Amino acid sequence: MTNFAHWISPEAMRTLGWTLLHFIWQGAALAALFAVAMAACRSAAARYAVAAGVLALMMASPVITFVWLQRETIPAVRSGAQGSLPWVGTAARHAVVAAVSGAPAAASLSAQPTAMLWLVELWFLGVLVLSLRTAGGLLLIERMRRKEIKPIGQELHERCMALQRRMGLDRVIRYCECHRLDAPAVLGWFRPVVLLPMRALTGMGEQQIEAVIVHELAHIRRLDCFVNLFQIAVETLLFYHPAVWWVSQRVRAERENCCDDEAISICGDAVVYARALTLMEEWRTAPALMMAANRSRLAERVVRLLGLDGDAATGRTRMAGLGVSAVCLTGALLAGNAFLGVAHASLGTSSSAKELQEGSSIIIVKPEPVSAKERATQAAKPAGKAEPASKPQSNNDKNPAAAHDDNKKQSYLDAMEAAGFKNLDVDEIIAMKVQGVTPEYIKAIHDLGMQPTAEEVVGMRVQGITPEYIRDMRTVAQNLSVEDLIGMKVQGVTLQYVRELRELGLQPGADEIVGMKVQGVTPEYVKELRATGINPDVDEIVGMKVQGVTAEYVKTLQSAGFKNLSCDEVIGAKVQGITPEFIEKARKHGFQNLTLDKLISLKHANIF
């Protein structure tokens, strides 16, 4: 496990991980739709537009998914028809996540989701490797531009300019020779260069040379270099999905087909151009970032140019592709539905109000509207008094079980109203009932001088905050809010933990206590630091723990001759990577009277 988790918040890490997982079925669904669309398209230009559009959708879908998951609220109870229950704070949200998902609350917050963390780290590693590959290609192209090209002859340049004017291109385009390449290619995005290798110029006829030059000019006019750069970015970020590589490959193939069509329309002889492609098939030495005439698979291009692809075979291929696409699309949608359910459970949302009701013993029956006056009148009636004979029989009279459930729910509503919670909506009353909020619990909280809202009460109950816990925490920290209590409970802050910190002379507030607990600061850690002679305050203790400063590290600095270091100096030395080995190396090179600032300067200058 690396320190990658310190660069991004746990919530963002989890959201990013679920975004990467969601793209598995999203990419498969887009690939299936792409296969159907490709079977319906006849021209290369239409297929290229569809392929590029699907690739853009593949790039956009993770972005949309990430934003959508981040905006998702984390309710205690979610009803499919009634919406979600908002929360007042981060700690309360985490508490409800733990209760609804069934996992221990402290583990869901204080511990990183290891599997998701590894997933994101592996993805980041893959992106880094592919980015280095792309950077290497760019360096190769830049070296080629600087050292391996030279202007072409005057006669050939005039022929190229004539073709450029014929195609209506008014951009400034350079035409150069390159001995390293064996096929014409385009280099550059804003200042394009057409590279014409001597081997191709001497091995082909004039008409063939003009055709391949027109092919490269077509790439420039269509701005294919920019699309190719976009493809590389998509392949780098979404490298783990085979559908991305397949669609990107189709983009490149149809791009070459479009340029082939333009070359034939200008030069007019498909057979001559097909022979030129066949000749260049063995000359594949152009870097992947360049647009070369011998890109894509030769056999398919030649068959297409000469019109040799049979209608029957093409039709059978299309039908088979449509069948496979339908199966893939169905599987992707089913997988997407399953992923959404798991993701919602992980992010703290339940699927629907129906699932919540099935998981509890509550049967929700919508009661008939009853005014407060009628309820008070019914409550005041003697238990054995019968209803007037003239009163119409209601549905509840016909169904005693329904009447019993109705009265039970109605009495719970009355109890909540008596406890001070007026005008509760459906989500709030269900959440309170499911989490076991009782009038007695509310009264005990009110007796402590706290007036939490319905959402806060549910959050406190979910996290297991009792009146005793509140009283214990108040003995060491006054003016605690509901948010403070939930945060402390979630992180496992106990009265013993706070008392031990106080016995060491520390006076942390609620936020500082939570921060120390999150970073794993223990009383033993503080004692070990103080045994070295330093006396850090709360913020310095947290900073030293975050940077991995240990008592052993402080002792090694002191044994190297650095006495009476302040906490900030120790943290700075750790951050800058000043180790005993580095200090010893500096002294072996003859440097004397070294201060910490000088060591840091030597480290920055990378002297040795």
C-alpha positions as CSV (number, residue, x, y, z in Angstrom):
1,M,0.0,0.0,0.0
2,T,1.4,3.4,-1.0
3,N,0.7,6.9,0.3
4,F,-1.7,7.5,-2.6
5,A,-4.6,7.6,-0.1
6,H,-3.2,10.7,1.5
7,W,-3.5,12.6,-1.8
8,I,-7.3,12.1,-2.1
9,S,-10.1,12.0,0.4
10,P,-11.7,8.6,1.2
11,E,-15.0,9.7,-0.3
12,A,-13.4,10.7,-3.6
13,M,-11.4,7.5,-3.6
14,R,-14.5,5.4,-3.2
15,T,-16.3,7.4,-5.8
16,L,-13.4,7.1,-8.3
17,G,-13.2,3.4,-7.7
18,W,-16.9,2.9,-8.4
19,T,-16.6,5.1,-11.5
20,L,-13.9,2.8,-12.9
21,L,-16.1,-0.2,-12.1
22,H,-19.2,1.3,-13.6
23,F,-17.3,1.9,-16.9
24,I,-16.9,-1.8,-17.3
25,W,-20.6,-2.2,-18.2
26,Q,-20.9,1.2,-19.7
27,G,-18.1,0.6,-22.1
28,A,-19.6,-2.8,-23.0
29,A,-23.0,-1.2,-23.7
30,L,-21.5,1.5,-25.8
31,A,-19.4,-1.0,-27.7
32,A,-22.6,-3.1,-28.4
33,L,-24.4,0.0,-29.7
34,F,-21.4,0.9,-31.7
35,A,-21.4,-2.5,-33.4
36,V,-25.1,-2.1,-34.4
37,A,-24.4,1.4,-35.7
38,M,-21.4,0.2,-37.7
39,A,-23.5,-2.6,-39.3
40,A,-26.0,0.0,-40.5
41,C,-23.4,2.5,-42.0
42,R,-22.2,2.0,-45.5
43,S,-19.7,4.9,-46.1
44,A,-16.3,5.2,-44.5
45,A,-17.1,8.8,-43.4
46,A,-20.3,7.7,-41.6
47,R,-18.5,4.9,-39.8
48,Y,-15.7,7.2,-38.8
49,A,-18.1,9.7,-37.4
50,V,-19.9,7.0,-35.4
51,A,-16.7,5.5,-34.1
52,A,-15.3,8.9,-33.0
53,G,-18.6,9.8,-31.4
54,V,-18.7,6.5,-29.4
55,L,-15.1,7.1,-28.3
56,A,-16.1,10.6,-27.1
57,L,-19.1,9.0,-25.2
58,M,-16.7,6.5,-23.6
59,M,-14.6,9.4,-22.4
60,A,-17.6,11.4,-21.2
61,S,-19.4,8.5,-19.4
62,P,-16.9,8.2,-16.5
63,V,-16.8,11.9,-16.0
64,I,-20.6,12.0,-15.8
65,T,-20.7,9.0,-13.5
66,F,-18.1,10.5,-11.2
67,V,-20.1,13.8,-10.9
68,W,-23.3,12.0,-10.4
69,L,-22.0,9.7,-7.7
70,Q,-20.4,12.7,-5.9
71,R,-23.7,14.6,-5.9
72,E,-25.6,11.6,-4.5
73,T,-26.8,12.3,-1.0
74,I,-26.4,9.7,1.7
75,P,-29.8,9.2,3.4
76,A,-30.7,7.0,6.3
77,V,-33.8,5.8,4.5
78,R,-34.5,6.2,0.8
79,S,-38.0,5.8,-0.6
80,G,-38.3,5.3,-4.4
81,A,-41.4,7.5,-4.5
82,Q,-40.7,10.0,-1.8
83,G,-37.0,10.9,-2.5
84,S,-34.1,10.9,0.0
85,L,-33.5,12.2,3.5
86,P,-30.9,14.9,3.7
87,W,-28.2,15.0,6.3
88,V,-26.7,17.9,8.2
89,G,-23.1,16.9,8.3
90,T,-20.4,14.6,7.1
91,A,-20.1,12.6,10.3
92,A,-23.9,12.0,10.4
93,R,-23.7,10.8,6.8
94,H,-21.0,8.3,7.6
95,A,-22.9,7.0,10.5
96,V,-25.9,6.3,8.5
97,V,-23.8,4.6,5.8
98,A,-22.6,2.1,8.4
99,A,-26.0,1.4,9.8
100,V,-27.9,0.9,6.5
101,S,-25.2,-1.2,4.9
102,G,-25.0,-3.4,8.0
103,A,-21.2,-2.9,8.4
104,P,-19.6,-1.5,11.6
105,A,-19.7,2.3,11.5
106,A,-16.2,2.8,12.9
107,A,-14.7,0.5,10.3
108,S,-16.5,2.1,7.4
109,L,-15.0,5.5,8.3
110,S,-11.7,5.1,10.1
111,A,-10.5,2.3,7.8
112,Q,-9.8,2.8,4.1
113,P,-11.7,0.5,1.7
114,T,-8.7,-1.6,0.9
115,A,-10.0,-3.2,-2.2
116,M,-11.1,0.0,-3.7
117,L,-7.8,1.7,-2.8
118,W,-5.9,-1.0,-4.5
119,L,-8.1,-0.7,-7.6
120,V,-7.6,3.1,-7.9
121,E,-3.8,2.7,-7.3
122,L,-3.5,0.0,-10.0
123,W,-5.5,2.2,-12.4
124,F,-3.2,5.2,-11.6
125,L,-0.2,3.0,-12.1
126,G,-1.5,1.9,-15.5
127,V,-2.2,5.5,-16.5
128,L,1.3,6.5,-15.4
129,V,3.0,3.7,-17.5
130,L,1.0,4.6,-20.7
131,S,1.7,8.3,-20.1
132,L,5.4,7.5,-20.0
133,R,5.1,5.6,-23.3
134,T,3.3,8.5,-24.9
135,A,6.0,10.9,-23.6
136,G,8.6,8.7,-25.1
137,G,6.9,8.8,-28.5
138,L,6.7,12.6,-28.3
139,L,10.4,12.8,-27.5
140,L,11.2,10.5,-30.5
141,I,9.1,12.7,-32.8
142,E,10.8,15.8,-31.6
143,R,14.2,14.3,-32.1
144,M,13.2,13.3,-35.6
145,R,12.0,16.8,-36.3
146,R,15.3,18.4,-35.1
147,K,17.9,16.0,-36.5
148,E,16.5,13.6,-39.2
149,I,14.6,15.7,-41.7
150,K,15.7,18.1,-44.5
151,P,13.8,20.0,-47.2
152,I,12.8,18.2,-50.4
153,G,13.9,19.2,-53.9
154,Q,12.4,22.1,-55.8
155,E,10.6,19.9,-58.4
156,L,9.0,17.7,-55.9
157,H,8.0,20.6,-53.7
158,E,6.2,22.3,-56.6
159,R,4.3,19.0,-57.3
160,C,3.3,18.9,-53.6
161,M,2.2,22.5,-53.7
162,A,0.1,21.8,-56.8
163,L,-1.6,18.9,-55.0
164,Q,-2.2,21.2,-52.0
165,R,-3.8,23.8,-54.1
166,R,-5.9,21.2,-55.8
167,M,-7.3,20.1,-52.5
168,G,-8.0,23.6,-51.4
169,L,-5.6,23.6,-48.4
170,D,-4.4,27.1,-47.6
171,R,-2.3,26.1,-44.4
172,V,1.4,26.5,-44.3
173,I,2.7,22.9,-44.7
174,R,6.3,21.9,-44.9
175,Y,7.5,19.0,-47.1
176,C,10.7,17.3,-46.0
177,E,12.7,14.2,-46.6
178,C,13.3,11.6,-43.8
179,H,15.7,8.7,-44.3
180,R,14.5,6.9,-41.1
181,L,10.9,6.4,-42.5
182,D,9.9,4.1,-45.3
183,A,6.4,5.5,-46.0
184,P,5.0,9.1,-46.2
185,A,3.7,10.4,-42.9
186,V,2.4,13.6,-41.2
187,L,4.2,15.1,-38.2
188,G,3.0,17.9,-36.0
189,W,-0.4,19.4,-34.9
190,F,-0.3,23.2,-35.4
191,R,2.6,23.3,-37.9
192,P,2.2,20.1,-39.9
193,V,5.1,18.5,-41.8
194,V,4.7,15.9,-44.5
195,L,7.6,13.5,-44.4
196,L,8.6,11.9,-47.7
197,P,11.1,9.1,-47.4
198,M,13.6,8.5,-50.1
199,R,12.8,4.8,-50.3
200,A,9.2,5.5,-51.1
201,L,10.1,8.2,-53.6
202,T,12.5,6.0,-55.5
203,G,10.4,2.8,-55.3
204,M,7.1,4.1,-56.6
205,G,5.8,5.7,-59.8
206,E,4.7,9.4,-60.0
207,Q,1.0,8.6,-59.9
208,Q,1.5,6.4,-56.8
209,I,3.6,9.1,-55.1
210,E,0.9,11.7,-55.8
211,A,-1.8,9.4,-54.3
212,V,0.1,8.8,-51.1
213,I,0.9,12.5,-50.8
214,V,-2.8,13.3,-51.2
215,H,-3.5,10.7,-48.5
216,E,-1.3,12.6,-46.0
217,L,-2.8,16.0,-47.0
218,A,-6.2,14.6,-46.4
219,H,-5.1,13.8,-42.8
220,I,-4.1,17.4,-42.4
221,R,-7.3,18.8,-43.9
222,R,-9.4,16.6,-41.6
223,L,-7.4,17.5,-38.5
224,D,-6.8,13.8,-37.8
225,C,-3.7,14.5,-35.7
226,F,-5.9,16.1,-33.1
227,V,-8.3,13.2,-33.1
228,N,-5.4,10.9,-32.8
229,L,-4.1,12.8,-29.8
230,F,-7.6,12.5,-28.2
231,Q,-7.6,8.7,-28.9
232,I,-4.2,8.4,-27.1
233,A,-5.7,10.3,-24.1
234,V,-8.8,8.0,-24.0
235,E,-6.6,4.8,-24.3
236,T,-4.4,6.1,-21.5
237,L,-7.2,6.8,-19.0
238,L,-9.5,3.9,-19.9
239,F,-6.7,1.4,-20.8
240,Y,-8.3,-1.4,-18.8
241,H,-11.4,-1.8,-21.0
242,P,-10.9,-3.9,-24.2
243,A,-13.9,-2.0,-25.8
244,V,-11.9,1.2,-25.7
245,W,-9.0,-0.3,-27.7
246,W,-11.4,-1.9,-30.2
247,V,-13.4,1.3,-30.9
248,S,-10.1,3.3,-31.1
249,Q,-8.8,0.8,-33.6
250,R,-11.9,1.2,-35.7
251,V,-11.5,4.9,-35.6
252,R,-8.0,4.6,-37.0
253,A,-9.1,2.1,-39.6
254,E,-12.0,4.2,-40.8
255,R,-9.8,7.3,-40.8
256,E,-7.4,5.6,-43.2
257,N,-10.4,4.5,-45.3
258,C,-11.6,8.1,-45.5
259,C,-8.2,9.4,-46.6
260,D,-8.0,6.5,-49.1
261,D,-11.3,7.6,-50.6
262,E,-10.0,11.1,-51.0
263,A,-6.7,10.0,-52.5
264,I,-8.7,8.0,-55.2
265,S,-11.0,10.9,-55.8
266,I,-8.1,13.2,-56.6
267,C,-5.9,10.7,-58.4
268,G,-8.6,8.6,-60.0
269,D,-7.0,5.1,-60.1
270,A,-7.8,2.7,-57.3
271,V,-5.6,-0.1,-58.7
272,V,-2.5,2.1,-58.8
273,Y,-3.1,3.3,-55.2
274,A,-3.7,-0.3,-54.0
275,R,-0.4,-1.3,-55.5
276,A,1.3,1.6,-53.7
277,L,-0.2,0.4,-50.4
278,T,0.9,-3.2,-51.0
279,L,4.4,-1.9,-51.7
280,M,4.5,0.0,-48.4
281,E,3.0,-2.7,-46.2
282,E,6.5,-4.0,-45.3
283,W,7.7,-0.4,-44.5
284,R,6.1,0.1,-41.1
285,T,8.6,2.2,-39.2
286,A,6.5,5.4,-38.4
287,P,5.9,6.1,-34.7
288,A,2.3,5.6,-33.6
289,L,1.8,9.4,-33.0
290,M,2.3,10.1,-36.7
291,M,-0.3,9.8,-39.5
292,A,1.3,7.4,-42.1
293,A,-0.1,6.1,-45.3
294,N,0.7,2.5,-44.4
295,R,-1.4,2.5,-41.2
296,S,-4.3,0.1,-40.7
297,R,-4.6,-3.4,-42.0
298,L,-3.6,-3.7,-45.7
299,A,-5.8,-6.6,-46.8
300,E,-9.0,-5.0,-45.7
301,R,-8.1,-1.6,-47.3
302,V,-7.1,-3.2,-50.6
303,V,-10.2,-5.4,-50.8
304,R,-12.3,-2.3,-50.0
305,L,-10.5,-0.1,-52.6
306,L,-10.9,-2.7,-55.3
307,G,-14.6,-3.5,-54.4
308,L,-13.9,-7.2,-53.8
309,D,-15.9,-7.6,-50.6
310,G,-18.9,-9.8,-51.4
311,D,-22.4,-8.7,-50.4
312,A,-23.3,-12.2,-49.1
313,A,-20.3,-12.4,-46.8
314,T,-20.8,-8.9,-45.7
315,G,-24.4,-9.5,-44.9
316,R,-23.7,-12.6,-42.9
317,T,-21.0,-10.7,-41.0
318,R,-23.5,-7.9,-40.2
319,M,-26.1,-10.4,-39.0
320,A,-23.7,-12.1,-36.7
321,G,-22.4,-8.8,-35.4
322,L,-26.0,-7.7,-34.7
323,G,-26.7,-10.9,-32.7
324,V,-23.5,-10.6,-30.7
325,S,-24.2,-6.9,-30.0
326,A,-27.7,-7.7,-28.7
327,V,-26.3,-10.3,-26.3
328,C,-23.5,-7.9,-25.2
329,L,-25.9,-5.0,-24.7
330,T,-28.3,-7.1,-22.6
331,G,-25.5,-8.5,-20.5
332,A,-24.0,-5.0,-20.0
333,L,-27.4,-3.6,-18.9
334,L,-27.9,-6.4,-16.4
335,A,-24.4,-5.9,-15.1
336,G,-25.0,-2.2,-14.8
337,N,-28.2,-2.8,-12.8
338,A,-26.2,-5.0,-10.4
339,F,-23.3,-2.5,-10.1
340,L,-25.7,0.3,-9.4
341,G,-27.3,-1.6,-6.5
342,V,-23.9,-2.5,-5.0
343,A,-22.6,1.0,-5.5
344,H,-25.6,2.5,-3.8
345,A,-25.3,0.1,-0.9
346,S,-21.6,1.1,-0.6
347,L,-22.3,4.8,-0.7
348,G,-24.9,4.6,1.9
349,T,-28.2,4.5,0.0
350,S,-30.8,1.7,0.0
351,S,-32.5,0.6,-3.1
352,S,-36.0,1.6,-2.3
353,A,-38.5,2.1,0.5
354,K,-39.9,-1.4,-0.3
355,E,-36.6,-3.1,0.6
356,L,-36.3,-1.0,3.8
357,Q,-39.8,-2.1,4.8
358,E,-39.1,-5.8,4.1
359,G,-35.9,-5.5,6.2
360,S,-37.9,-4.2,9.2
361,S,-41.0,-5.3,11.0
362,I,-42.9,-2.1,10.1
363,I,-46.0,-2.4,7.9
364,I,-46.8,1.1,6.5
365,V,-50.5,1.7,6.1
366,K,-51.6,5.1,5.1
367,P,-54.1,6.3,7.8
368,E,-57.2,8.2,7.1
369,P,-56.7,12.0,7.8
370,V,-57.5,12.6,11.4
371,S,-57.4,16.0,13.1
372,A,-55.7,16.6,16.4
373,K,-59.0,17.3,18.0
374,E,-60.4,13.9,16.9
375,R,-57.3,12.1,18.2
376,A,-57.6,13.9,21.6
377,T,-61.3,12.9,21.7
378,Q,-60.6,9.3,20.9
379,A,-57.8,9.2,23.6
380,A,-60.2,10.6,26.2
381,K,-62.9,7.9,25.6
382,P,-63.2,5.0,28.1
383,A,-61.7,1.7,26.9
384,G,-65.0,-0.2,26.9
385,K,-67.2,2.5,25.3
386,A,-68.7,1.4,22.0
387,E,-69.0,3.5,18.9
388,P,-72.4,4.8,17.9
389,A,-74.4,2.3,15.9
390,S,-75.1,4.9,13.2
391,K,-71.3,5.4,12.4
392,P,-70.5,3.9,9.0
393,Q,-68.2,0.9,9.1
394,S,-64.7,1.7,7.8
395,N,-62.3,-0.5,6.0
396,N,-60.3,-0.9,9.2
397,D,-63.4,-2.2,11.0
398,K,-63.6,-4.9,8.3
399,N,-59.9,-5.7,8.6
400,P,-58.9,-5.8,12.3
401,A,-55.2,-6.4,11.4
402,A,-55.1,-3.3,9.4
403,A,-56.8,-1.4,12.1
404,H,-54.2,-2.6,14.6
405,D,-51.3,-1.6,12.4
406,D,-52.9,1.8,11.8
407,N,-53.4,2.5,15.5
408,K,-49.8,1.4,16.2
409,K,-48.3,3.7,13.6
410,Q,-50.6,6.5,14.6
411,S,-49.6,6.2,18.3
412,Y,-45.9,6.3,17.4
413,L,-46.6,9.6,15.5
414,D,-48.4,11.0,18.5
415,A,-45.5,10.0,20.7
416,M,-43.0,11.8,18.4
417,E,-45.2,14.9,18.3
418,A,-45.4,14.9,22.1
419,A,-41.6,14.7,22.2
420,G,-41.4,17.9,20.1
421,F,-41.1,16.6,16.6
422,K,-43.9,18.2,14.6
423,N,-44.7,17.9,10.9
424,L,-42.5,14.8,10.3
425,D,-42.5,13.6,6.7
426,V,-42.7,9.9,5.6
427,D,-38.9,9.5,5.3
428,E,-38.2,11.0,8.7
429,I,-40.8,8.9,10.6
430,I,-39.6,5.7,8.9
431,A,-36.0,6.4,9.6
432,M,-36.7,7.2,13.3
433,K,-38.8,4.0,13.7
434,V,-36.3,1.7,11.9
435,Q,-33.4,3.0,13.9
436,G,-35.2,2.5,17.2
437,V,-35.7,6.1,18.2
438,T,-38.0,6.1,21.2
439,P,-39.7,8.9,23.1
440,E,-37.6,7.9,26.1
441,Y,-34.4,8.3,24.1
442,I,-35.5,11.8,22.9
443,K,-36.4,12.9,26.4
444,A,-33.1,11.8,27.7
445,I,-31.3,13.8,25.0
446,H,-33.5,16.8,25.7
447,D,-32.8,16.6,29.5
448,L,-29.1,17.1,28.6
449,G,-29.9,20.4,27.0
450,M,-29.6,19.3,23.4
451,Q,-32.3,19.9,20.8
452,P,-31.3,17.8,17.8
453,T,-33.4,17.6,14.6
454,A,-35.0,14.5,13.3
455,E,-32.0,13.8,11.1
456,E,-29.5,14.3,13.9
457,V,-31.5,12.0,16.2
458,V,-31.3,9.3,13.6
459,G,-27.6,9.8,13.2
460,M,-27.0,9.7,16.9
461,R,-29.1,6.5,17.3
462,V,-27.4,4.8,14.3
463,Q,-23.9,5.5,15.7
464,G,-25.0,4.3,19.2
465,I,-24.6,7.6,21.0
466,T,-26.2,7.2,24.4
467,P,-27.0,9.8,27.1
468,E,-24.2,8.2,29.1
469,Y,-21.7,8.8,26.3
470,I,-22.7,12.4,26.0
471,R,-22.3,12.9,29.8
472,D,-18.9,11.2,29.7
473,M,-17.6,13.4,26.8
474,R,-18.9,16.5,28.5
475,T,-16.7,15.8,31.4
476,V,-13.6,16.4,29.2
477,A,-15.0,18.8,26.5
478,Q,-17.9,21.2,26.9
479,N,-20.2,22.7,24.3
480,L,-20.2,19.6,22.1
481,S,-22.5,19.7,19.1
482,V,-24.3,16.7,17.6
483,E,-21.8,16.8,14.7
484,D,-18.9,16.6,17.2
485,L,-20.4,13.7,19.1
486,I,-21.1,11.7,16.0
487,G,-17.6,12.3,14.7
488,M,-16.0,11.3,18.0
489,K,-18.1,8.2,18.2
490,V,-17.4,7.2,14.7
491,Q,-13.7,7.4,15.2
492,G,-13.9,5.4,18.5
493,V,-13.0,8.2,20.8
494,T,-13.5,7.0,24.4
495,L,-13.5,8.8,27.8
496,Q,-10.3,6.9,28.7
497,Y,-8.6,8.1,25.5
498,V,-9.4,11.8,26.2
499,R,-8.4,11.5,29.9
500,E,-5.0,10.1,29.0
501,L,-4.4,13.0,26.6
502,R,-5.4,15.4,29.3
503,E,-3.1,13.7,31.9
504,L,-0.3,14.5,29.4
505,G,-1.1,18.2,29.7
506,L,-2.9,18.4,26.3
507,Q,-6.1,20.3,26.0
508,P,-7.5,19.3,22.5
509,G,-10.9,20.5,21.3
510,A,-13.5,18.2,19.7
511,D,-12.1,18.6,16.2
512,E,-8.5,18.1,17.4
513,I,-9.5,14.9,19.3
514,V,-11.1,13.5,16.2
515,G,-8.1,14.5,14.1
516,M,-5.7,12.8,16.6
517,K,-7.7,9.7,16.6
518,V,-8.0,9.6,12.8
519,Q,-4.2,9.9,12.5
520,G,-3.6,7.2,15.0
521,V,-2.1,9.4,17.7
522,T,-1.9,7.5,21.0
523,P,-0.8,8.6,24.5
524,E,2.2,6.2,24.1
525,Y,3.2,8.0,20.9
526,V,3.1,11.4,22.7
527,K,5.2,10.0,25.6
528,E,7.8,8.6,23.3
529,L,8.2,12.0,21.5
530,R,8.5,13.8,24.8
531,A,11.2,11.3,26.0
532,T,13.4,12.7,23.2
533,G,13.3,16.1,24.8
534,I,10.8,17.8,22.4
535,N,7.4,19.1,23.7
536,P,5.0,19.3,20.8
537,D,1.5,20.8,21.0
538,V,-1.6,19.2,19.5
539,D,-1.2,20.5,16.0
540,E,2.5,19.6,16.0
541,I,1.8,16.1,17.2
542,V,-0.7,15.6,14.4
543,G,1.7,17.0,11.9
544,M,4.5,14.8,13.0
545,K,2.3,11.7,12.9
546,V,1.1,12.6,9.4
547,Q,4.7,12.9,8.2
548,G,5.7,9.7,9.9
549,V,8.0,11.2,12.4
550,T,8.9,8.7,15.1
551,A,10.8,9.0,18.3
552,E,13.6,6.9,16.7
553,Y,13.8,9.4,13.9
554,V,14.2,12.3,16.3
555,K,16.9,10.3,18.2
556,T,18.9,9.7,15.0
557,L,18.9,13.4,14.2
558,Q,20.1,14.1,17.7
559,S,22.8,11.5,17.6
560,A,24.0,13.1,14.3
561,G,24.7,16.3,16.2
562,F,21.4,18.2,15.8
563,K,20.4,19.0,19.3
564,N,17.5,21.2,20.5
565,L,15.5,20.9,17.3
566,S,12.1,22.4,17.3
567,C,9.1,20.4,16.2
568,D,8.8,22.4,13.0
569,E,12.5,21.7,12.2
570,V,12.0,17.9,12.8
571,I,8.9,17.9,10.5
572,G,10.7,19.9,7.9
573,A,13.7,17.5,7.9
574,K,11.3,14.5,7.6
575,V,9.4,16.1,4.7
576,Q,12.7,17.0,2.9
577,G,14.0,13.4,3.2
578,I,16.9,14.3,5.5
579,T,18.1,10.9,6.8
580,P,21.1,9.9,9.0
581,E,22.6,8.3,5.8
582,F,22.3,11.6,3.9
583,I,23.9,13.5,6.8
584,E,26.8,11.0,6.9
585,K,27.3,11.2,3.2
586,A,27.5,15.0,3.3
587,R,30.1,14.8,6.1
588,K,32.2,12.3,4.2
589,H,32.4,14.8,1.3
590,G,34.1,17.2,3.6
591,F,31.2,19.4,4.5
592,Q,31.5,20.6,8.1
593,N,29.4,22.8,10.5
594,L,26.3,21.7,8.6
595,T,23.1,23.2,9.8
596,L,19.7,21.7,9.0
597,D,19.0,24.5,6.5
598,K,22.3,23.7,4.7
599,L,21.4,20.0,4.5
600,I,18.0,20.8,3.1
601,S,19.7,23.1,0.5
602,L,22.1,20.3,-0.5
603,K,19.1,17.9,-0.8
604,H,17.2,20.3,-3.1
605,A,20.3,20.9,-5.2
606,N,20.8,17.2,-5.7
607,I,24.5,17.5,-5.1
608,F,25.1,13.9,-4.5
